[in-house]
Amino acid sequence: MMGMMHLKILYLALALTALAPQINGRAVDLDQDNSLSASSSSSSSSSSASASRVSRPNFVKITSQPPAQVTQIRGTTIELECEVMGSPTPYVQWVHGSGQTADWEDMSMNVISETSPTTMARVVSRLVLDHSTHTAESTYTCIGRSGGQIAVASTTVYHVDGPRSNFTDILKTGHHMFMHLKQARVTLHYKALFEYMGSTVILPCKTVGRPLPEVTWKNEEGNVISSMQDPRFRTLATGELVINNLRWADMGSYTCVAKNAISKDEAETFLYPIRPN
């Protein structure tokens, strides 16, 4: 038990180290008309409004960027992953180069509401691209927004033709398409969440797959979390784990398990309760 507590304290120390006062990376302010303007802490002249923004604890940064370039063979699936840290909880979204949402099946698939009162969170968003395109290249941009600031990172996807398939491969592909099967994948979750004790916590677990994956949550011991064991915990039909009246004893790792008929995927969230001031 003491070893586990030491690991938790070490995890907290590492997470807080990432919150150094100087926030690096591409970041811009959102003006009142939602236009973009560059922000820079090195500017010698600043207005009182800018000083006010700097003094606030709100921030957002991309802590793990998707690759700048990637090649996709037409007919195959690729994935782009982006990790965003912010306070309050970042609103994370993927958009296509022309500006439209890049998630065709569910526009909310890779989005977390910015209205959450969460103190701080690391959000991992994954974009699954399995749609064929006739263009030579496409651009996809991960956008993290929080507290009036945004951070962005873009990937250029080059679409190329693969080798000609033989007749057996065509039959296999046709069978797969006929069945309309897709692997279960977790597309959005918190990697780490810091929240005040006594509050209601919602841990997201967005998924894709066909058939739609069934979501369950497990605790550090590997046991399925059920409201029958503790009424403060419940899993929503949409996959989120809800924890009411957060306690210090709730600190630890929670694993989202997404499973459908052909595959299983998992994602882990570390939850750290904070004592109110």
C-alpha positions in Angstrom: 0.0 0.0 0.0 2.8 2.4 0.9 4.5 1.6 -2.5 1.3 2.5 -4.4 1.0 5.8 -2.5 4.6 6.6 -3.3 3.9 5.9 -7.0 0.9 8.2 -6.8 2.9 11.0 -5.2 5.6 10.6 -7.9 3.0 10.8 -10.6 1.7 14.0 -9.1 5.2 15.5 -8.9 5.8 14.7 -12.6 2.5 16.2 -13.6 3.1 19.4 -11.6 6.5 19.7 -13.2 4.8 19.9 -16.5 2.9 22.9 -15.2 6.0 25.2 -15.1 5.0 28.9 -15.1 6.4 29.4 -18.6 4.1 27.7 -21.1 5.8 26.9 -24.4 4.4 26.0 -27.8 2.1 27.6 -30.3 -0.6 29.5 -28.5 -2.9 32.3 -29.6 -5.6 34.4 -27.9 -9.2 34.4 -29.0 -10.5 38.0 -29.5 -14.0 38.8 -28.5 -15.1 38.4 -32.2 -13.5 34.9 -32.1 -10.7 36.0 -34.5 -7.1 34.8 -33.7 -4.2 37.0 -32.5 -0.7 35.8 -31.6 0.2 35.8 -27.9 3.8 36.4 -26.8 5.2 36.6 -23.3 8.4 38.3 -24.6 6.6 41.4 -25.8 7.9 44.5 -24.0 4.7 46.4 -24.5 1.4 45.0 -23.2 -2.0 46.4 -22.5 -3.8 46.0 -19.2 -6.0 43.4 -20.8 -3.0 41.4 -21.8 -1.6 41.6 -18.4 -4.9 40.4 -17.0 -4.8 37.4 -19.2 -1.2 36.5 -18.2 -2.0 36.8 -14.5 -4.9 34.3 -14.8 -4.1 30.6 -14.1 -5.8 29.6 -17.4 -3.6 28.1 -20.0 -3.5 25.5 -22.8 -0.6 23.7 -24.6 -0.2 20.7 -26.8 2.0 18.3 -24.9 2.2 15.6 -27.6 1.8 16.6 -31.2 0.7 14.4 -34.1 3.3 13.9 -36.9 3.8 16.8 -39.2 3.5 14.5 -42.2 2.2 11.0 -42.8 1.4 8.8 -45.8 -1.8 6.9 -46.2 -2.3 4.2 -48.8 -5.8 4.5 -50.2 -8.2 1.9 -48.7 -6.2 1.6 -45.4 -6.7 3.2 -42.0 -4.4 5.6 -40.2 -4.7 7.3 -36.9 -3.5 10.8 -35.7 -3.1 11.4 -32.0 -2.9 14.7 -30.1 -2.4 15.3 -26.4 -3.5 18.7 -24.9 -3.1 20.0 -21.4 -5.0 23.0 -20.1 -6.9 24.6 -17.2 -9.8 24.6 -17.3 -10.4 21.4 -19.2 -9.5 22.0 -22.9 -12.1 21.7 -25.6 -10.3 19.4 -28.2 -11.3 19.1 -31.8 -10.0 17.9 -35.1 -10.7 19.9 -38.3 -10.1 19.4 -41.9 -8.0 21.9 -43.9 -11.0 23.6 -45.2 -12.3 24.2 -41.7 -15.0 21.6 -41.3 -15.1 19.1 -38.5 -12.9 16.1 -39.5 -15.1 13.5 -37.7 -17.7 12.4 -40.2 -19.7 10.0 -38.1 -20.1 11.9 -34.9 -19.3 15.6 -34.7 -18.9 15.4 -30.9 -16.6 12.3 -31.1 -13.4 14.2 -30.3 -14.8 17.1 -28.3 -15.0 17.9 -24.6 -17.1 20.8 -23.4 -15.0 23.8 -22.3 -17.7 24.6 -19.7 -16.3 22.0 -17.3 -15.1 23.4 -14.0 -12.2 21.0 -13.9 -9.0 22.4 -12.4 -6.6 20.8 -14.9 -6.6 18.0 -17.3 -4.5 16.2 -20.0 -6.8 15.3 -22.9 -5.8 12.7 -25.5 -7.7 12.8 -28.8 -7.3 10.3 -31.6 -8.6 10.8 -35.1 -9.2 7.6 -37.1 -9.0 8.1 -40.8 -10.4 5.2 -42.9 -12.2 7.2 -45.6 -10.9 7.1 -49.2 -10.1 10.3 -50.9 -9.1 11.2 -54.5 -7.0 14.2 -53.5 -3.2 14.0 -53.3 -3.0 15.4 -49.8 -5.1 16.6 -46.9 -4.4 18.7 -43.8 -5.9 17.8 -40.4 -5.5 20.1 -37.4 -5.8 19.3 -33.7 -7.2 22.4 -31.8 -7.1 22.6 -28.0 -9.0 25.6 -26.5 -9.2 26.7 -22.9 -9.6 30.0 -21.0 -9.7 32.1 -24.2 -6.6 30.6 -25.7 -6.0 28.0 -28.3 -3.1 25.7 -29.2 -2.9 24.1 -32.6 -0.9 21.3 -34.4 -1.4 20.2 -38.0 -0.7 17.1 -40.0 -0.4 16.8 -43.7 -1.6 13.4 -45.0 -0.3 12.3 -48.4 -2.7 9.9 -50.1 -1.0 7.3 -52.4 -2.1 4.3 -54.4 -0.9 0.9 -53.0 0.1 -2.1 -55.0 -2.6 -3.8 -57.1 -4.4 -6.4 -55.0 -4.8 -10.0 -56.2 -8.2 -11.7 -56.5 -8.0 -13.2 -53.0 -7.3 -9.9 -51.4 -10.2 -8.4 -53.3 -12.5 -11.1 -51.9 -11.3 -10.5 -48.4 -11.8 -6.8 -48.7 -15.2 -7.2 -50.2 -16.3 -9.5 -47.3 -15.0 -7.0 -44.7 -16.8 -4.1 -46.4 -20.0 -6.2 -46.7 -19.9 -6.9 -42.9 -19.2 -3.2 -42.2 -16.9 -4.2 -39.3 -14.5 -1.7 -37.7 -12.1 -2.2 -34.8 -13.0 -0.7 -31.4 -10.9 2.3 -30.7 -10.9 4.9 -27.8 -10.8 8.3 -29.5 -10.9 10.6 -26.5 -10.1 10.3 -22.8 -8.3 12.1 -20.0 -4.8 11.0 -19.4 -4.7 12.9 -16.1 -7.3 14.9 -14.2 -7.0 17.1 -11.2 -10.3 18.0 -9.6 -11.6 19.4 -6.3 -12.8 17.0 -3.6 -16.5 17.1 -3.1 -17.2 17.8 -6.8 -18.8 15.5 -9.4 -16.3 14.1 -11.9 -17.0 12.9 -15.4 -14.3 10.8 -17.1 -15.0 10.6 -20.8 -14.4 7.6 -23.0 -15.3 8.4 -26.6 -15.1 5.4 -29.0 -15.5 4.4 -32.6 -16.1 1.0 -34.1 -18.7 -1.1 -35.9 -20.6 -2.5 -34.1 -20.4 0.3 -31.6 -18.1 -0.8 -28.8 -19.5 -1.5 -25.3 -17.7 0.5 -22.6 -16.8 -0.7 -19.1 -14.5 0.9 -16.5 -12.1 -0.9 -14.2 -10.3 0.3 -11.1 -6.6 -0.2 -10.2 -7.2 -3.7 -9.0 -8.7 -4.6 -12.4 -12.3 -5.0 -11.1 -15.2 -3.7 -13.1 -16.6 -0.5 -11.4 -20.3 -0.8 -10.6 -22.9 1.3 -8.9 -23.9 -1.8 -7.0 -20.6 -1.7 -5.2 -20.6 2.1 -4.7 -23.6 4.3 -5.6 -21.3 7.2 -6.1 -20.0 5.6 -9.3 -22.0 5.0 -12.5 -21.2 4.4 -16.2 -23.4 6.3 -18.6 -24.7 4.7 -21.9 -22.4 7.1 -23.8 -19.3 5.7 -22.0 -18.5 8.3 -19.4 -17.7 7.3 -15.8 -19.4 9.6 -13.3 -18.1 9.9 -9.7 -20.2 11.9 -7.3 -18.8 13.6 -4.2 -15.1 13.0 -5.1 -13.0 11.8 -2.1 -9.3 11.5 -1.4 -9.6 7.8 -1.4 -10.8 8.0 -5.1 -7.2 8.9 -6.2 -5.8 6.4 -8.7 -6.0 5.0 -12.2 -9.2 4.2 -13.9 -9.2 2.2 -17.1 -11.8 2.5 -19.9 -12.3 -0.7 -21.8 -14.0 -0.5 -25.2 -15.0 -3.8 -26.8 -16.9 -4.9 -29.9 -17.3 -8.2 -31.8 -13.8 -8.0 -33.4 -11.4 -6.2 -31.0 -10.8 -4.4 -27.7 -9.1 -1.1 -26.8 -8.2 0.4 -23.4 -7.3 3.9 -22.1 -6.2 4.9 -18.6 -7.0 8.0 -16.7 -5.2 9.1 -13.5 -7.5 11.0 -11.1 -6.0 13.2 -8.4 -8.4 14.8 -5.9 -7.5 18.3 -4.7 -8.4 19.7 -1.3 -10.5 22.9 -1.6 -8.8 26.1 -0.3 
